[in-house]
Amino acid sequence: MKSTITVRASEERDVASITSIYCHHVLNGLATFEIEAPDQPEMARRRAQIVNQGLPFLVAEREGRVVGYAYAAPYRARPAYRYTLEDSIYIAQDALGQGAGRALLDALIAACARAGYRQLIAVIGDSANTASIGLHAACGFKHAGLLQGVGFKFGRWVDCALMQTELGEGMGSVPAALHTRPA
């Protein structure tokens, strides 16, 4: 029997695990287009930046061990994008395919909708990343486009798949003012 995955808000004590998970993906995968792995202070700064904006930064735990994390960040800086976020999800290599990604993405979508956001965008590094594309599709994301050859990593050109899901009322009404982000 597999142990239960628990999703919760990240805390400063999680930064070492978050850094380890992300660095593996930087150095070995195409989910991120970073080439040099950031250190723990840099990852703490990034986490704080998200949290200080009132945005969700979650971790998934199994038996007290962080096995993945996810967060939502502003999609673009210009004011017209203020109701749109971009998600990021990273899972520990030894926890792939065990439900942490689904638990994190479900919780992230719910948190973003509760906060009044209307669109969530996934910019998936490597259009051949069938696991991430499948996860997003299973959580209601639709294909929104393909950016061909926009990254160059590991000696080859890499695409980005774009996926999108509506949150809450989506485009169905004029949104209320957001209360989770500073003006």
N, CA and C atoms as a LAMMPS dump frame, in Angstrom:
ITEM: TIMESTEP
0
ITEM: NUMBER OF ATOMS
549
ITEM: BOX BOUNDS ff ff ff
-5.0000000000000000e+02 5.0000000000000000e+02
-5.0000000000000000e+02 5.0000000000000000e+02
-5.0000000000000000e+02 5.0000000000000000e+02
ITEM: ATOMS id mol type element x y z
1 1 1 N 0.826 -1.182 0
2 1 2 C 0 0 0
3 1 3 C 0.875 1.253 0
4 2 1 N 0.557 2.204 -0.909
5 2 2 C 1.297 3.459 -0.965
6 2 3 C 0.851 4.362 0.163
7 3 1 N 1.806 5.113 0.709
8 3 2 C 1.456 6.054 1.756
9 3 3 C 0.776 7.278 1.15
10 4 1 N 0.064 7.982 1.966
11 4 2 C -0.726 9.13 1.543
12 4 3 C 0.15 10.339 1.238
13 5 1 N -0.262 11.086 0.228
14 5 2 C 0.391 12.346 -0.108
15 5 3 C -0.406 13.461 0.549
16 6 1 N 0.298 14.346 1.227
17 6 2 C -0.317 15.508 1.856
18 6 3 C 0.201 16.753 1.163
19 7 1 N -0.706 17.653 0.796
20 7 2 C -0.319 18.929 0.195
21 7 3 C -0.563 20.019 1.221
22 8 1 N 0.422 20.895 1.369
23 8 2 C 0.314 22.002 2.318
24 8 3 C 1.093 23.194 1.78
25 9 1 N 0.865 24.347 2.401
26 9 2 C 1.637 25.541 2.053
27 9 3 C 3.105 25.293 2.398
28 10 1 N 3.994 25.734 1.536
29 10 2 C 5.42 25.574 1.82
30 10 3 C 5.828 26.482 2.971
31 11 1 N 6.909 26.099 3.6
32 11 2 C 7.492 26.876 4.695
33 11 3 C 8.979 27.029 4.423
34 12 1 N 9.601 27.94 5.138
35 12 2 C 11.039 28.155 4.939
36 12 3 C 11.835 26.873 5.133
37 13 1 N 11.398 26.028 6.038
38 13 2 C 12.109 24.775 6.309
39 13 3 C 12.121 23.825 5.114
40 14 1 N 11.273 24.079 4.117
41 14 2 C 11.184 23.23 2.93
42 14 3 C 12.159 23.621 1.832
43 15 1 N 12.836 24.751 1.98
44 15 2 C 13.651 25.286 0.884
45 15 3 C 14.761 24.321 0.465
46 16 1 N 15.382 23.622 1.399
47 16 2 C 16.45 22.68 1.022
48 16 3 C 15.893 21.58 0.108
49 17 1 N 14.735 21.04 0.453
50 17 2 C 14.127 19.993 -0.38
51 17 3 C 13.699 20.554 -1.728
52 18 1 N 13.104 21.734 -1.729
53 18 2 C 12.686 22.387 -2.967
54 18 3 C 13.895 22.599 -3.873
55 19 1 N 14.981 23.069 -3.287
56 19 2 C 16.205 23.318 -4.056
57 19 3 C 16.734 22.025 -4.663
58 20 1 N 16.762 20.974 -3.888
59 20 2 C 17.261 19.685 -4.377
60 20 3 C 16.418 19.169 -5.537
61 21 1 N 15.098 19.237 -5.389
62 21 2 C 14.203 18.759 -6.449
63 21 3 C 14.412 19.576 -7.719
64 22 1 N 14.434 20.905 -7.572
65 22 2 C 14.561 21.756 -8.75
66 22 3 C 15.923 21.584 -9.421
67 23 1 N 16.971 21.515 -8.636
68 23 2 C 18.311 21.379 -9.218
69 23 3 C 18.439 20.115 -10.051
70 24 1 N 17.803 19.033 -9.617
71 24 2 C 17.821 17.808 -10.424
72 24 3 C 17.209 18.079 -11.801
73 25 1 N 16.086 18.791 -11.824
74 25 2 C 15.423 19.081 -13.1
75 25 3 C 16.244 20.038 -13.962
76 26 1 N 16.893 21.003 -13.343
77 26 2 C 17.749 21.933 -14.097
78 26 3 C 18.879 21.168 -14.775
79 27 1 N 19.526 20.304 -14.032
80 27 2 C 20.724 19.623 -14.535
81 27 3 C 20.428 18.421 -15.426
82 28 1 N 19.22 17.872 -15.341
83 28 2 C 18.933 16.621 -16.045
84 28 3 C 17.715 16.629 -16.956
85 29 1 N 16.934 17.692 -16.941
86 29 2 C 15.685 17.66 -17.691
87 29 3 C 15.424 18.91 -18.5
88 30 1 N 14.319 18.873 -19.21
89 30 2 C 13.929 19.983 -20.083
90 30 3 C 12.67 20.691 -19.588
91 31 1 N 12.189 20.345 -18.408
92 31 2 C 11.01 21.012 -17.871
93 31 3 C 11.297 22.476 -17.555
94 32 1 N 12.537 22.781 -17.255
95 32 2 C 12.968 24.156 -17.038
96 32 3 C 14.072 24.473 -18.031
97 33 1 N 14.103 25.709 -18.466
98 33 2 C 15.143 26.109 -19.41
99 33 3 C 16.327 26.754 -18.699
100 34 1 N 16.347 26.725 -17.374
101 34 2 C 17.548 27.156 -16.665
102 34 3 C 18.644 26.141 -16.944
103 35 1 N 19.86 26.62 -16.987
104 35 2 C 20.993 25.747 -17.292
105 35 3 C 21.888 25.548 -16.071
106 36 1 N 22.008 26.58 -15.255
107 36 2 C 22.797 26.488 -14.023
108 36 3 C 21.84 26.397 -12.841
109 37 1 N 22.09 25.414 -11.991
110 37 2 C 21.208 25.191 -10.849
111 37 3 C 21.374 26.31 -9.818
112 38 1 N 20.267 26.929 -9.401
113 38 2 C 20.354 27.964 -8.372
114 38 3 C 20.659 27.348 -7
115 39 1 N 21.284 28.141 -6.143
116 39 2 C 21.593 27.651 -4.802
117 39 3 C 20.404 27.872 -3.861
118 40 1 N 20.551 27.394 -2.651
119 40 2 C 19.461 27.447 -1.681
120 40 3 C 19.044 28.883 -1.344
121 41 1 N 19.961 29.826 -1.136
122 41 2 C 19.523 31.204 -0.88
123 41 3 C 18.71 31.792 -2.039
124 42 1 N 19.08 31.466 -3.271
125 42 2 C 18.323 31.956 -4.42
126 42 3 C 16.928 31.346 -4.46
127 43 1 N 16.818 30.065 -4.157
128 43 2 C 15.496 29.429 -4.142
129 43 3 C 14.649 29.982 -2.995
130 44 1 N 15.272 30.299 -1.87
131 44 2 C 14.537 30.926 -0.761
132 44 3 C 14.022 32.294 -1.183
133 45 1 N 14.829 33.041 -1.921
134 45 2 C 14.412 34.36 -2.407
135 45 3 C 13.225 34.223 -3.362
136 46 1 N 13.293 33.262 -4.271
137 46 2 C 12.214 33.046 -5.236
138 46 3 C 10.922 32.654 -4.526
139 47 1 N 11.029 31.747 -3.571
140 47 2 C 9.848 31.322 -2.818
141 47 3 C 9.241 32.511 -2.088
142 48 1 N 10.071 33.286 -1.412
143 48 2 C 9.581 34.45 -0.66
144 48 3 C 8.89 35.45 -1.581
145 49 1 N 9.408 35.624 -2.77
146 49 2 C 8.808 36.559 -3.726
147 49 3 C 7.38 36.13 -4.078
148 50 1 N 7.177 34.846 -4.283
149 50 2 C 5.844 34.321 -4.596
150 50 3 C 4.918 34.47 -3.387
151 51 1 N 5.381 34.007 -2.25
152 51 2 C 4.57 34.038 -1.026
153 51 3 C 4.22 35.477 -0.65
154 52 1 N 5.159 36.399 -0.787
155 52 2 C 4.921 37.797 -0.426
156 52 3 C 3.893 38.473 -1.333
157 53 1 N 3.633 37.89 -2.483
158 53 2 C 2.583 38.402 -3.371
159 53 3 C 1.218 37.789 -3.045
160 54 1 N 1.183 36.948 -2.024
161 54 2 C -0.058 36.302 -1.639
162 54 3 C -0.435 35.15 -2.539
163 55 1 N 0.524 34.639 -3.284
164 55 2 C 0.275 33.544 -4.23
165 55 3 C 0.635 32.2 -3.603
166 56 1 N 0.003 31.126 -4.059
167 56 2 C 0.264 29.82 -3.466
168 56 3 C 1.62 29.243 -3.878
169 57 1 N 2.328 28.718 -2.901
170 57 2 C 3.568 27.964 -3.107
171 57 3 C 3.427 26.738 -2.215
172 58 1 N 3.128 25.602 -2.82
173 58 2 C 2.742 24.387 -2.103
174 58 3 C 3.822 23.315 -2.166
175 59 1 N 3.8 22.423 -1.184
176 59 2 C 4.638 21.233 -1.238
177 59 3 C 3.764 19.999 -1.047
178 60 1 N 4.222 18.895 -1.611
179 60 2 C 3.596 17.592 -1.391
180 60 3 C 4.541 16.784 -0.527
181 61 1 N 3.989 16.181 0.512
182 61 2 C 4.781 15.357 1.419
183 61 3 C 4.259 13.928 1.412
184 62 1 N 5.185 13.022 1.573
185 62 2 C 4.85 11.617 1.797
186 62 3 C 5.736 11.156 2.951
187 63 1 N 5.09 10.69 4.005
188 63 2 C 5.802 10.215 5.197
189 63 3 C 6.788 11.261 5.711
190 64 1 N 6.361 12.531 5.713
191 64 2 C 7.178 13.612 6.249
192 64 3 C 8.266 14.131 5.329
193 65 1 N 8.366 13.582 4.129
194 65 2 C 9.393 13.996 3.169
195 65 3 C 8.757 14.778 2.03
196 66 1 N 9.323 15.928 1.704
197 66 2 C 8.833 16.713 0.575
198 66 3 C 9.213 15.977 -0.708
199 67 1 N 8.195 15.635 -1.512
200 67 2 C 8.42 14.89 -2.76
201 67 3 C 8.061 15.712 -3.999
202 68 1 N 7.623 16.94 -3.787
203 68 2 C 7.314 17.803 -4.912
204 68 3 C 6.85 19.158 -4.431
205 69 1 N 6.812 20.088 -5.361
206 69 2 C 6.302 21.414 -5.037
207 69 3 C 5.681 22.035 -6.273
208 70 1 N 4.817 23.005 -6.017
209 70 2 C 4.147 23.725 -7.101
210 70 3 C 3.856 25.137 -6.63
211 71 1 N 3.848 26.054 -7.574
212 71 2 C 3.491 27.427 -7.239
213 71 3 C 2.872 28.104 -8.449
214 72 1 N 2.216 29.216 -8.175
215 72 2 C 1.653 30.045 -9.236
216 72 3 C 2.306 31.414 -9.149
217 73 1 N 2.656 31.948 -10.306
218 73 2 C 3.299 33.262 -10.394
219 73 3 C 2.55 34.095 -11.428
220 74 1 N 2.691 35.399 -11.364
221 74 2 C 2.056 36.216 -12.399
222 74 3 C 2.516 35.773 -13.784
223 75 1 N 1.564 35.695 -14.715
224 75 2 C 1.898 35.272 -16.073
225 75 3 C 2.748 36.325 -16.78
226 76 1 N 2.369 37.556 -16.69
227 76 2 C 3.113 38.678 -17.249
228 76 3 C 2.935 39.872 -16.313
229 77 1 N 3.817 40.859 -16.41
230 77 2 C 3.805 41.993 -15.486
231 77 3 C 2.772 43.065 -15.828
232 78 1 N 2.381 43.196 -17.046
233 78 2 C 1.468 44.284 -17.42
234 78 3 C 0.102 44.109 -16.758
235 79 1 N -0.544 45.244 -16.385
236 79 2 C -1.781 45.187 -15.597
237 79 3 C -2.921 44.378 -16.21
238 80 1 N -3.05 44.335 -17.502
239 80 2 C -4.163 43.595 -18.106
240 80 3 C -4.065 42.092 -17.831
241 81 1 N -2.882 41.602 -17.478
242 81 2 C -2.693 40.183 -17.172
243 81 3 C -2.955 39.854 -15.697
244 82 1 N -3.418 40.811 -14.907
245 82 2 C -3.473 40.639 -13.454
246 82 3 C -4.353 39.488 -12.971
247 83 1 N -5.235 38.959 -13.801
248 83 2 C -6.083 37.842 -13.4
249 83 3 C -5.583 36.504 -13.942
250 84 1 N -4.375 36.52 -14.515
251 84 2 C -3.807 35.321 -15.131
252 84 3 C -2.511 34.944 -14.433
253 85 1 N -2.391 33.671 -14.109
254 85 2 C -1.191 33.138 -13.455
255 85 3 C -0.589 32.035 -14.315
256 86 1 N 0.67 31.73 -14.028
257 86 2 C 1.378 30.608 -14.659
258 86 3 C 1.774 29.619 -13.569
259 87 1 N 1.537 28.345 -13.822
260 87 2 C 1.891 27.338 -12.821
261 87 3 C 3.263 26.739 -13.088
262 88 1 N 3.874 26.232 -12.036
263 88 2 C 5.124 25.47 -12.115
264 88 3 C 5.012 24.316 -11.137
265 89 1 N 5.402 23.13 -11.589
266 89 2 C 5.327 21.925 -10.763
267 89 3 C 6.599 21.11 -10.981
268 90 1 N 7.214 20.695 -9.891
269 90 2 C 8.403 19.853 -9.961
270 90 3 C 8.274 18.736 -8.935
271 91 1 N 8.57 17.528 -9.363
272 91 2 C 8.44 16.337 -8.528
273 91 3 C 9.805 15.666 -8.395
274 92 1 N 10.106 15.159 -7.2
275 92 2 C 11.35 14.423 -6.97
276 92 3 C 11.412 13.232 -7.923
277 93 1 N 12.584 12.961 -8.413
278 93 2 C 12.77 11.891 -9.409
279 93 3 C 12.208 10.551 -8.934
280 94 1 N 12.409 10.223 -7.668
281 94 2 C 11.951 8.932 -7.154
282 94 3 C 10.467 8.924 -6.777
283 95 1 N 9.768 10.034 -7.021
284 95 2 C 8.344 10.113 -6.703
285 95 3 C 7.481 10.342 -7.944
286 96 1 N 8.1 10.316 -9.114
287 96 2 C 7.348 10.541 -10.357
288 96 3 C 6.31 9.438 -10.558
289 97 1 N 5.143 9.819 -11.053
290 97 2 C 4.103 8.851 -11.373
291 97 3 C 3.393 8.255 -10.181
292 98 1 N 3.525 8.879 -9.002
293 98 2 C 2.923 8.334 -7.789
294 98 3 C 1.824 9.22 -7.212
295 99 1 N 1.377 10.207 -7.972
296 99 2 C 0.239 11.018 -7.549
297 99 3 C 0.561 12.378 -6.961
298 100 1 N 1.823 12.676 -6.718
299 100 2 C 2.158 13.972 -6.121
300 100 3 C 1.836 15.119 -7.067
301 101 1 N 2.099 14.942 -8.342
302 101 2 C 1.82 15.997 -9.316
303 101 3 C 0.34 16.312 -9.382
304 102 1 N -0.491 15.298 -9.422
305 102 2 C -1.941 15.508 -9.484
306 102 3 C -2.443 16.182 -8.213
307 103 1 N -1.966 15.722 -7.066
308 103 2 C -2.388 16.33 -5.802
309 103 3 C -1.986 17.804 -5.746
310 104 1 N -0.771 18.103 -6.18
311 104 2 C -0.306 19.49 -6.179
312 104 3 C -1.094 20.349 -7.156
313 105 1 N -1.286 19.87 -8.38
314 105 2 C -1.971 20.685 -9.382
315 105 3 C -3.428 20.913 -8.998
316 106 1 N -4.107 19.898 -8.486
317 106 2 C -5.487 20.082 -8.023
318 106 3 C -5.554 21.153 -6.937
319 107 1 N -4.644 21.088 -5.968
320 107 2 C -4.633 22.062 -4.872
321 107 3 C -4.269 23.456 -5.367
322 108 1 N -3.346 23.536 -6.31
323 108 2 C -2.926 24.829 -6.854
324 108 3 C -4.075 25.489 -7.614
325 109 1 N -4.767 24.724 -8.444
326 109 2 C -5.911 25.252 -9.193
327 109 3 C -6.963 25.788 -8.226
328 110 1 N -7.268 25.032 -7.193
329 110 2 C -8.277 25.454 -6.215
330 110 3 C -7.846 26.734 -5.497
331 111 1 N -6.588 26.823 -5.106
332 111 2 C -6.099 28.016 -4.404
333 111 3 C -6.155 29.248 -5.299
334 112 1 N -5.789 29.098 -6.541
335 112 2 C -5.818 30.226 -7.488
336 112 3 C -7.252 30.681 -7.744
337 113 1 N -8.168 29.746 -7.871
338 113 2 C -9.576 30.091 -8.096
339 113 3 C -10.153 30.803 -6.873
340 114 1 N -9.85 30.296 -5.676
341 114 2 C -10.344 30.929 -4.445
342 114 3 C -9.855 32.372 -4.325
343 115 1 N -8.66 32.632 -4.817
344 115 2 C -8.074 33.972 -4.725
345 115 3 C -8.636 34.931 -5.776
346 116 1 N -9.478 34.444 -6.684
347 116 2 C -10.122 35.309 -7.655
348 116 3 C -9.468 35.377 -9.018
349 117 1 N -8.453 34.576 -9.237
350 117 2 C -7.811 34.562 -10.556
351 117 3 C -8.725 33.848 -11.548
352 118 1 N -8.549 34.14 -12.842
353 118 2 C -9.471 33.626 -13.851
354 118 3 C -8.839 32.69 -14.873
355 119 1 N -7.525 32.746 -15.051
356 119 2 C -6.844 31.885 -16.032
357 119 3 C -5.56 31.348 -15.404
358 120 1 N -5.243 30.106 -15.724
359 120 2 C -3.982 29.51 -15.305
360 120 3 C -3.317 28.935 -16.547
361 121 1 N -2.094 29.352 -16.786
362 121 2 C -1.331 28.968 -17.968
363 121 3 C -0.218 28.005 -17.559
364 122 1 N -0.008 26.988 -18.36
365 122 2 C 1.14 26.087 -18.198
366 122 3 C 2.039 26.283 -19.406
367 123 1 N 3.283 26.614 -19.151
368 123 2 C 4.298 26.711 -20.203
369 123 3 C 5.205 25.506 -19.973
370 124 1 N 4.97 24.45 -20.729
371 124 2 C 5.615 23.162 -20.481
372 124 3 C 6.855 23.026 -21.354
373 125 1 N 8.006 23.017 -20.693
374 125 2 C 9.259 22.83 -21.41
375 125 3 C 9.304 21.441 -22.016
376 126 1 N 9.614 21.373 -23.287
377 126 2 C 9.721 20.148 -24.066
378 126 3 C 8.339 19.622 -24.425
379 127 1 N 7.958 19.846 -25.653
380 127 2 C 6.643 19.396 -26.127
381 127 3 C 6.517 17.874 -26.106
382 128 1 N 7.616 17.16 -25.867
383 128 2 C 7.566 15.702 -25.734
384 128 3 C 7.392 15.278 -24.273
385 129 1 N 7.174 16.237 -23.38
386 129 2 C 6.987 15.945 -21.956
387 129 3 C 5.558 15.441 -21.748
388 130 1 N 5.325 14.216 -22.15
389 130 2 C 3.975 13.659 -22.121
390 130 3 C 3.416 13.543 -20.706
391 131 1 N 4.27 13.368 -19.715
392 131 2 C 3.78 13.265 -18.333
393 131 3 C 3.154 14.587 -17.895
394 132 1 N 3.838 15.696 -18.114
395 132 2 C 3.305 16.997 -17.709
396 132 3 C 2.097 17.389 -18.562
397 133 1 N 2.176 17.149 -19.841
398 133 2 C 1.046 17.462 -20.728
399 133 3 C -0.176 16.633 -20.31
400 134 1 N 0.019 15.367 -20.035
401 134 2 C -1.073 14.502 -19.598
402 134 3 C -1.65 14.924 -18.258
403 135 1 N -0.782 15.303 -17.32
404 135 2 C -1.24 15.771 -16.01
405 135 3 C -2.114 17.01 -16.165
406 136 1 N -1.63 17.974 -16.923
407 136 2 C -2.394 19.197 -17.113
408 136 3 C -3.73 18.91 -17.814
409 137 1 N -3.714 18.049 -18.813
410 137 2 C -4.958 17.701 -19.509
411 137 3 C -5.942 17.03 -18.545
412 138 1 N -5.438 16.15 -17.691
413 138 2 C -6.297 15.465 -16.727
414 138 3 C -6.917 16.434 -15.726
415 139 1 N -6.269 17.57 -15.531
416 139 2 C -6.776 18.583 -14.598
417 139 3 C -7.558 19.688 -15.307
418 140 1 N -7.92 19.455 -16.565
419 140 2 C -8.8 20.376 -17.27
420 140 3 C -8.137 21.387 -18.176
421 141 1 N -6.827 21.343 -18.306
422 141 2 C -6.134 22.27 -19.207
423 141 3 C -6.356 21.838 -20.651
424 142 1 N -6.446 22.821 -21.531
425 142 2 C -6.56 22.587 -22.969
426 142 3 C -5.306 23.102 -23.65
427 143 1 N -4.949 22.479 -24.767
428 143 2 C -3.798 22.946 -25.542
429 143 3 C -4.087 24.346 -26.06
430 144 1 N -3.131 25.233 -25.903
431 144 2 C -3.306 26.628 -26.331
432 144 3 C -2.269 27.026 -27.373
433 145 1 N -1.293 26.162 -27.62
434 145 2 C -0.309 26.5 -28.637
435 145 3 C 1.011 25.775 -28.424
436 146 1 N 1.898 25.995 -29.366
437 146 2 C 3.227 25.402 -29.326
438 146 3 C 4.231 26.454 -29.767
439 147 1 N 5.216 26.686 -28.951
440 147 2 C 6.318 27.573 -29.3
441 147 3 C 7.476 26.681 -29.73
442 148 1 N 7.79 26.691 -31.001
443 148 2 C 8.794 25.774 -31.538
444 148 3 C 10.203 26.323 -31.378
445 149 1 N 11.092 25.474 -30.89
446 149 2 C 12.508 25.783 -30.821
447 149 3 C 12.857 27.064 -30.083
448 150 1 N 12.144 27.361 -28.996
449 150 2 C 12.411 28.605 -28.27
450 150 3 C 13.501 28.466 -27.214
451 151 1 N 13.891 27.243 -26.906
452 151 2 C 14.962 27.014 -25.942
453 151 3 C 16.055 26.164 -26.561
454 152 1 N 17.266 26.373 -26.088
455 152 2 C 18.384 25.549 -26.546
456 152 3 C 19.071 25.008 -25.302
457 153 1 N 18.955 23.701 -25.091
458 153 2 C 19.507 23.058 -23.9
459 153 3 C 19.96 21.655 -24.271
460 154 1 N 21.028 21.217 -23.667
461 154 2 C 21.588 19.892 -23.922
462 154 3 C 21.897 19.688 -25.398
463 155 1 N 22.333 20.759 -26.065
464 155 2 C 22.759 20.668 -27.454
465 155 3 C 21.653 20.551 -28.479
466 156 1 N 20.414 20.874 -28.084
467 156 2 C 19.324 20.783 -29.054
468 156 3 C 18.271 21.856 -28.79
469 157 1 N 17.497 22.153 -29.82
470 157 2 C 16.392 23.093 -29.72
471 157 3 C 15.217 22.399 -29.053
472 158 1 N 14.535 23.133 -28.182
473 158 2 C 13.44 22.566 -27.399
474 158 3 C 12.201 23.449 -27.541
475 159 1 N 11.064 22.796 -27.732
476 159 2 C 9.773 23.483 -27.834
477 159 3 C 9.187 23.729 -26.444
478 160 1 N 8.166 24.568 -26.396
479 160 2 C 7.317 24.734 -25.214
480 160 3 C 5.878 24.515 -25.639
481 161 1 N 5.198 23.661 -24.925
482 161 2 C 3.767 23.469 -25.128
483 161 3 C 3.034 24.425 -24.192
484 162 1 N 2.035 25.098 -24.727
485 162 2 C 1.221 26.004 -23.926
486 162 3 C -0.126 25.349 -23.665
487 163 1 N -0.546 25.376 -22.406
488 163 2 C -1.853 24.853 -22.029
489 163 3 C -2.506 25.877 -21.113
490 164 1 N -3.837 25.836 -21.045
491 164 2 C -4.563 26.857 -20.305
492 164 3 C -5.844 26.277 -19.737
493 165 1 N -6.218 26.754 -18.549
494 165 2 C -7.513 26.406 -17.971
495 165 3 C -8.131 27.642 -17.349
496 166 1 N -9.457 27.696 -17.427
497 166 2 C -10.169 28.781 -16.765
498 166 3 C -10.329 28.454 -15.286
499 167 1 N -10.318 29.497 -14.473
500 167 2 C -10.513 29.367 -13.033
501 167 3 C -11.81 30.072 -12.661
502 168 1 N -12.528 29.522 -11.715
503 168 2 C -13.758 30.165 -11.268
504 168 3 C -14.702 30.419 -12.428
505 169 1 N -15.121 31.666 -12.58
506 169 2 C -16.033 32.029 -13.666
507 169 3 C -15.304 32.267 -14.977
508 170 1 N -13.99 32.162 -14.978
509 170 2 C -13.228 32.356 -16.199
510 170 3 C -13.573 33.669 -16.866
511 171 1 N -13.862 33.62 -18.148
512 171 2 C -14.197 34.817 -18.908
513 171 3 C -15.682 35.136 -18.846
514 172 1 N -16.434 34.429 -18
515 172 2 C -17.877 34.563 -17.962
516 172 3 C -18.417 35.817 -17.31
517 173 1 N -17.562 36.587 -16.633
518 173 2 C -18.03 37.807 -15.984
519 173 3 C -16.844 38.727 -15.732
520 174 1 N -17.161 39.944 -15.382
521 174 2 C -16.121 40.905 -15.026
522 174 3 C -15.616 40.522 -13.633
523 175 1 N -14.317 40.374 -13.449
524 175 2 C -13.798 39.936 -12.151
525 175 3 C -13.856 41.032 -11.092
526 176 1 N -13.968 40.602 -9.864
527 176 2 C -13.85 41.51 -8.724
528 176 3 C -12.378 41.849 -8.546
529 177 1 N -12.111 42.872 -7.781
530 177 2 C -10.719 43.237 -7.506
531 177 3 C -10.039 42.102 -6.744
532 178 1 N -8.802 41.879 -7.054
533 178 2 C -8.033 40.859 -6.331
534 178 3 C -7.572 41.417 -4.999
535 179 1 N -7.649 40.579 -3.988
536 179 2 C -7.218 41.009 -2.665
537 179 3 C -5.947 40.305 -2.21
538 180 1 N -5.379 39.447 -3.048
539 180 2 C -4.232 38.654 -2.622
540 180 3 C -2.897 39.234 -3.072
541 181 1 N -2.918 40.226 -3.941
542 181 2 C -1.655 40.777 -4.431
543 181 3 C -1.583 42.26 -4.107
544 182 1 N -0.402 42.743 -3.755
545 182 2 C -0.275 44.171 -3.494
546 182 3 C -0.551 44.976 -4.748
547 183 1 N -1.101 46.165 -4.575
548 183 2 C -1.422 47.04 -5.709
549 183 3 C -0.171 47.593 -6.356
